[in-house]
Amino acid sequence: MSGAANREQVFPTRMTLGVMKGKLKGAQTGYSLLKRKSEALTKRFRDITRRIDDAKRKMGRVMQTAAFSLAEVSYATGGNIAFQVQESISNKARFKVKARQENVSGVYLPQFEADIDTSINDFKMTGLGRGGQQIQRAREVYSKAVETLVDLASLQTAFVILDDVIKVTNRRVNAIEHVIIPRTENTIAYINSELDELDREEFYRLKKVQEKKQIATAAAEAADKAKKIEEEKKRLEELEKHEAEDAEKLLEAAENTHVENMVVKEPIEQAEALVTETEEDVIF
């Protein structure tokens, strides 16, 4: 069960083996790309972390300076100038924030930039009586503080986005490295083992078929040989039979010839005996 759980449920064929090899190659390529992407994002993440730390330290110093500047304004003007500042604000914004996107390894990070229009001066009439210099200095310090805050916001936004993307990328890298690639390799090993087993079975089957063919061929040859032997035996028996018949015929012919000779010889002998007797009678 554990071996089956660590591989995909596929039918072991050569086509499936090719598909799984392609999948393994794709997984390895994806792992390599995601690994490099994770390393690039991690490097940028560390750089942003360092810049955030520097920006926060700078923000602390700037806000401290701004607080002192505001205290100087309050001391120089002798009261609260919030009402005067609100009355001096026009409809046109002097400080604007521009946004753009930066592509880092396929991840779009927002970048905020401060855009200050120096032609707009809402506070040129503020503090004409007293404290004008301190007000202008406070305005510059707070403008610098807002610029630092915009930079810090840009870095913090990129930090949050990169943190989420790095976590997702690392999860994908770990899934490919520890789940997909091992499972695919186990599946390929399973398919190879099954194909080897099928090849062995096919070889054994072909061997048995070959053996059966050889046995059948040997049996057919033995049958043909036995048939030929039987035919040769019958031929020899027929030949012996014919020879025996011929011998009997020759024997009968010889016997007939002997009888004929005996029949012819007896009259001749009788005739010779008569001639002999006749000659004797003449002599006497």
C-alpha positions in Angstrom: 0.0 0.0 0.0 2.8 2.4 0.8 4.5 1.8 -2.5 1.2 2.4 -4.3 0.6 5.6 -2.3 4.0 7.0 -3.3 3.3 6.8 -7.0 0.5 7.6 -9.4 -2.1 5.1 -10.3 -1.3 4.6 -14.0 -1.4 1.7 -16.4 2.2 0.5 -17.1 2.7 1.1 -20.8 5.5 2.5 -22.9 3.3 5.5 -23.8 2.6 6.2 -20.1 6.4 5.8 -19.5 7.0 8.5 -22.1 4.4 10.8 -20.5 5.8 10.3 -17.0 9.4 11.1 -18.2 8.1 14.3 -19.8 6.3 15.1 -16.6 9.5 14.5 -14.6 11.5 16.7 -16.9 8.9 19.4 -16.6 8.9 19.1 -12.9 12.7 19.3 -12.7 12.7 22.4 -15.0 10.0 24.0 -12.9 11.8 23.2 -9.7 15.0 24.8 -11.1 13.1 27.9 -12.2 11.1 28.3 -9.0 14.3 27.7 -6.9 16.1 30.5 -8.7 13.0 32.7 -8.4 12.9 32.0 -4.7 16.5 32.9 -4.3 16.1 36.1 -6.3 13.0 37.1 -4.3 14.8 36.2 -1.0 17.7 38.4 -2.0 15.4 41.3 -2.8 13.5 40.6 0.4 16.6 40.9 2.5 17.6 44.1 0.7 14.1 45.6 1.4 14.3 44.5 5.0 17.6 46.3 5.3 16.2 49.4 3.6 13.1 49.3 5.8 15.4 49.3 8.9 17.3 52.2 7.6 14.1 54.1 6.6 12.7 53.6 10.1 15.8 54.8 11.7 15.8 57.8 9.4 12.1 58.4 10.1 12.8 58.5 13.8 15.5 61.1 13.3 13.4 63.2 10.9 10.3 63.1 13.1 12.4 64.1 16.0 13.7 67.1 14.0 10.2 67.9 12.9 8.9 67.9 16.4 11.7 70.3 17.4 10.8 72.5 14.4 7.2 72.5 15.4 8.1 73.5 18.9 10.2 76.3 17.5 7.3 77.5 15.5 5.0 77.4 18.5 7.5 79.4 20.5 8.2 81.9 17.7 4.6 82.6 16.8 3.4 82.5 20.4 0.5 80.2 19.9 -1.2 77.6 17.7 -1.0 78.3 13.9 -3.2 75.4 12.8 -6.0 77.8 11.8 -3.6 79.9 9.7 -2.3 76.8 8.0 -5.7 75.6 7.2 -6.7 78.9 5.7 -3.6 79.0 3.6 -4.2 75.6 1.9 -5.2 76.0 -1.8 -7.0 73.6 -4.1 -3.8 72.5 -5.8 -1.7 69.9 -4.0 1.9 70.7 -3.6 2.8 67.2 -2.6 1.7 64.3 -4.7 2.5 60.6 -4.7 3.2 58.7 -8.0 2.9 55.0 -8.2 4.7 52.6 -10.6 5.3 48.9 -10.7 8.6 47.1 -10.7 8.9 43.5 -12.0 11.1 41.3 -9.9 11.2 37.7 -11.1 7.6 37.9 -12.3 6.3 39.7 -9.2 5.1 43.2 -9.6 6.1 45.4 -6.6 4.5 48.8 -6.2 6.9 51.7 -6.0 5.7 55.1 -4.5 7.5 58.2 -5.3 7.0 61.7 -3.9 6.4 64.5 -6.4 6.7 68.0 -5.0 5.6 71.0 -7.0 7.9 73.8 -5.9 6.0 76.4 -7.8 3.1 76.1 -5.3 3.8 77.9 -2.0 0.7 78.0 0.3 2.5 79.4 3.3 4.3 82.4 1.7 2.1 84.8 3.6 2.1 82.7 6.8 4.2 84.1 9.6 4.8 87.5 8.2 4.4 89.1 11.6 6.8 86.7 13.3 8.1 83.2 13.1 8.1 83.1 9.3 11.6 81.5 9.1 10.7 78.8 11.6 7.5 78.1 9.7 9.4 77.6 6.5 11.9 75.4 8.2 9.2 73.3 9.7 7.5 73.0 6.3 10.7 71.7 4.8 11.3 69.3 7.6 7.8 67.9 7.5 8.0 67.6 3.7 11.2 65.6 4.1 9.4 63.5 6.8 6.5 62.8 4.3 9.0 61.8 1.6 10.6 59.4 4.1 7.2 58.1 5.0 6.3 57.5 1.3 9.5 55.6 0.8 8.8 53.6 4.0 5.3 52.8 2.7 6.7 51.6 -0.6 9.2 49.4 1.2 6.6 48.0 3.6 4.1 47.2 0.8 6.9 45.5 -1.2 7.9 43.6 2.0 4.4 42.3 2.6 3.9 41.2 -1.1 7.4 39.6 -1.2 6.7 37.8 2.1 3.5 36.2 0.7 5.1 35.4 -2.7 8.2 33.8 -1.1 6.0 31.6 1.1 3.9 30.5 -1.9 7.1 29.9 -4.0 8.8 28.0 -1.2 5.7 25.8 -0.8 5.7 25.1 -4.5 9.5 24.3 -4.4 9.1 22.0 -1.5 6.0 20.3 -3.1 7.9 19.7 -6.3 11.1 18.6 -4.6 9.6 16.3 -1.9 6.3 15.2 -3.5 6.0 15.5 -7.2 9.5 14.5 -8.3 9.7 11.5 -5.9 6.2 10.4 -6.9 7.0 10.7 -10.6 10.3 8.9 -10.1 8.6 6.1 -8.2 6.0 5.9 -11.0 8.7 5.6 -13.6 10.5 2.9 -11.6 7.2 1.0 -11.2 6.4 1.3 -15.0 10.0 0.1 -15.8 9.7 -2.9 -13.4 6.3 -3.8 -14.9 7.6 -3.5 -18.4 10.6 -5.6 -17.5 8.3 -8.2 -16.0 6.2 -8.1 -19.2 9.3 -8.5 -21.3 10.4 -11.5 -19.2 6.9 -13.0 -19.5 7.0 -12.4 -23.2 10.4 -14.0 -23.5 9.3 -17.0 -21.5 6.1 -17.3 -23.6 8.1 -17.1 -26.8 10.6 -19.6 -25.4 7.7 -22.0 -24.6 6.2 -21.5 -28.0 9.6 -22.2 -29.6 10.0 -25.3 -27.5 6.5 -26.5 -28.5 7.3 -25.8 -32.1 10.5 -27.7 -31.8 8.7 -30.6 -30.1 6.0 -30.5 -32.8 8.7 -30.4 -35.5 10.6 -33.3 -33.9 7.4 -35.3 -33.6 6.6 -34.6 -37.2 10.1 -35.6 -38.3 9.8 -38.7 -36.2 6.5 -39.5 -37.7 7.8 -38.9 -41.2 10.8 -41.1 -40.4 8.6 -43.8 -39.0 6.4 -43.6 -42.0 9.4 -43.8 -44.3 10.7 -46.8 -42.3 7.2 -48.4 -42.5 7.1 -47.8 -46.3 10.6 -49.1 -46.7 9.6 -52.2 -44.7 6.5 -52.7 -46.8 8.6 -52.3 -49.9 11.1 -54.9 -48.7 8.3 -57.2 -47.8 6.8 -56.8 -51.2 10.2 -57.3 -52.8 10.8 -60.4 -50.7 7.3 -61.6 -51.6 8.0 -61.0 -55.3 11.4 -62.7 -55.0 9.7 -65.7 -53.3 7.1 -65.9 -56.0 9.8 -65.7 -58.6 11.8 -68.4 -56.8 8.7 -70.6 -56.7 8.1 -70.0 -60.3 11.7 -70.9 -61.2 11.5 -74.0 -59.0 8.3 -75.1 -60.7 9.9 -74.4 -64.1 12.9 -76.4 -63.1 10.8 -79.3 -61.9 8.7 -79.2 -65.1 11.9 -79.3 -67.2 13.2 -82.3 -65.2 10.0 -84.2 -65.7 10.1 -83.5 -69.4 13.7 -84.6 -69.6 12.8 -87.9 -67.8 9.9 -88.5 -70.2 12.1 -88.0 -73.2 14.9 -90.0 -71.9 12.9 -93.2 -71.2 11.8 -93.8 -74.8 15.3 -93.2 -76.0 16.7 -95.7 -73.6 14.0 -98.2 -74.6 14.8 -97.7 -78.2 18.5 -98.1 -77.6 17.8 -101.4 -75.7 15.8 -102.7 -78.6 18.5 -101.8 -81.0 21.0 -103.6 -78.9 18.8 -106.7 -78.7 18.3 -106.7 -82.4 22.0 -106.5 -83.1 22.6 -109.4 -80.7 20.0 -111.4 -82.5 21.6 -110.7 -85.8 25.0 -111.8 -84.6 23.7 -115.0 -83.3 
